[in-house]
Amino acid sequence: EHTVAELIEFCVNGRTSKSGTWTSKGVGKYLEGGKAAGGQLVDQRFCPRIVEGELRYNCVGDALVGIIHKKPAEGGISAVGGTGSIYTFYGPDEVKFKNLTTNFLERDLSKVMPALGLADEPIPLWWTTDFILASPVGTPVEQEKWIVGEFNCSCVGISKCLAAYCKDDTPNACYNDIAPEDLAEADRYGTIMGQKALGFLSKGFTSSRPVDVSGITRVAKNDLGLLPQPLVPKYKGALAEIYVRCQPFGGSDKSSNGHRYDSIPFANGMIKSGMSCQLIHYVHQEHSAFFGVCMNFDFIIVRCNPGQIKADGGSQEKFDDGMREIRKLGIQVWPSPDVMEFMGAKD
């Protein structure tokens, strides 16, 4: 337990002689650097029934594709992976959550972007919403109140692809390590993403062949698992990644070839819908060349994990400003920096 003064000290200045003892992984100093550096605190109601777990709704655009019940370890209140929490997976039509699902999809979903001041932005292509039950025990299901604990569109991973990312004990992990049944499910997500993206982009024109990206560095060793690009794509797209050159494997979310572990299902979903989707890496020394190339696409899917651009020596703010300029040209960015600000993970 901590006093209010100790909490404020930790949040503002981190671990000091006035903050008491903190055993959390976080270092505090949440406002450090101000808004420009991502400094922020979220004022959020505490829901004691979090001990019973929270529901994560995995969505592709406005389509619910799966539900995960995440129960904290005994005595804990955090259901974050790696804390001993228990995950139970359900389909999108699970009857025990029918009331919440119906209200979310049919009543509330259309209000989310306007409520965030983002009425002109489409709903994210791949995102999650975490719900915590806030009603007292015994409340009738039809009267239950669920609180949104978090929206997240900041490089949400496809958990079915985790076998493809490198760790100390799997340094050569790759696309082929994903179990067939898991790959089928990941491909299903990718296919829905492609269909939703095509719907977002439908303006009645056809693009030319895929974009010349020879002016920027090719970082990945290969494109294992990627389908052939269509010769005459309906739209030209790119999936933007970051490889952290000073970290093992290029960062904690990479396969052994340098791509993010779940990039291939994303890109293949676009290709199956008749669009091209080229995998490109942001190298901060080539900032101008990179965004010059991006101007030739119809859409950009950003899969740069928060913190990795800075870890590679670049500036997240400069990258975000570049994507804002791309967005002003009418090129779709998923997620755009402004959507990320309101709907990205806050941990």
C-alpha positions, 0 to 999 in steps of 0.5 A: 500500500502507498499513500496518495503522496507516494503515488503522485511522487512515483507517477511524476518523478519515479522511484525516489526517497519520497515514493516508497517502495515499488516492485512493479516493472514500470519506472513511473515518471509518466509525464516525463517529456510532456505530450510530445514524448508520449507523457500521459496519465489515464484517469480511470475508474477502478472496477473491483470485479477485475479479479473475475477477469476482463473480456478482450474483443478482437475486431477487424474494422467493425467485425468481431472475430473473437473474444478472450476472457483474461483472468488475473492470477490469484490475488492479482488484478492484472491480466497482462500476458506473462503475469500468470493470468489465465486466457480462455478463447471464445468465438464471436457468437459466444452466447454467454456474452450475447448481451454485451456483444449486441450492445457493443456492435449494434448500439455503441460501435458507431459512436466510438470514433466521433466520441474520440473527436475522430469522426473523419477517421475509419475504425481501426483495421485491427484493434481490441477493446477490453471490457470490465464488468462494473455492476454489483454481483447479482445484477441481471444480465440485461442490466449489466454495465461494462466499462471499457478499460482500454482500446488498443490499435498500437500494433496488436499482435495476432496471438496465433502467430507467436510461434514465429517470433524469436526468443533466446530459446527459438532464435531461428523462429519463422513463418513455417513454425506456426502450427497449421491450425493456428495459421489457418486462424491467422489467415482467416483474420487476414482475409477479413482484414483484406475484405474490410480494407477493400471496403474502406478504399472502394473509390472506383479506380484501379491502381497500376503495378506495385510500387518501386521500393528500390530507393529504400533499404531492404532489411528483411532476408526474405519474404517467406510465406508471402503470396505473389503480388497481383500484377494489376492490383485494385489498390497499392498498399504497404505494411511498414515495419521497424527493425531495431538494429541494436536489439537481439533479433531486431526487437522482441516481435521479429521472426528470424528473417527480420519481419514482424512475426505476424506481418505475413497474414496481414499482407496476404489478407490484402493480396487475397482481396486483390490488392498489393501489399509490399513489406517495407522497413522504416530506417530513420536515416532514410526518412525522406526517401521512405516517405517519398516511397509511401506517397505512391501507395493507396494505403499504409498499414503501420506495424511498428511496435511502440518504442521501437523507432526510438530504440533504433535511434529514430524519432517517433514524433518525426515518423508520426508527422510524416504519416500525418502528411501522408494522411493529408494526401488522402492515403489511408493509414492504419492506424493513423497517429491521431487514432493511435493517440486516443486508441493506442495501449496506455501501458 
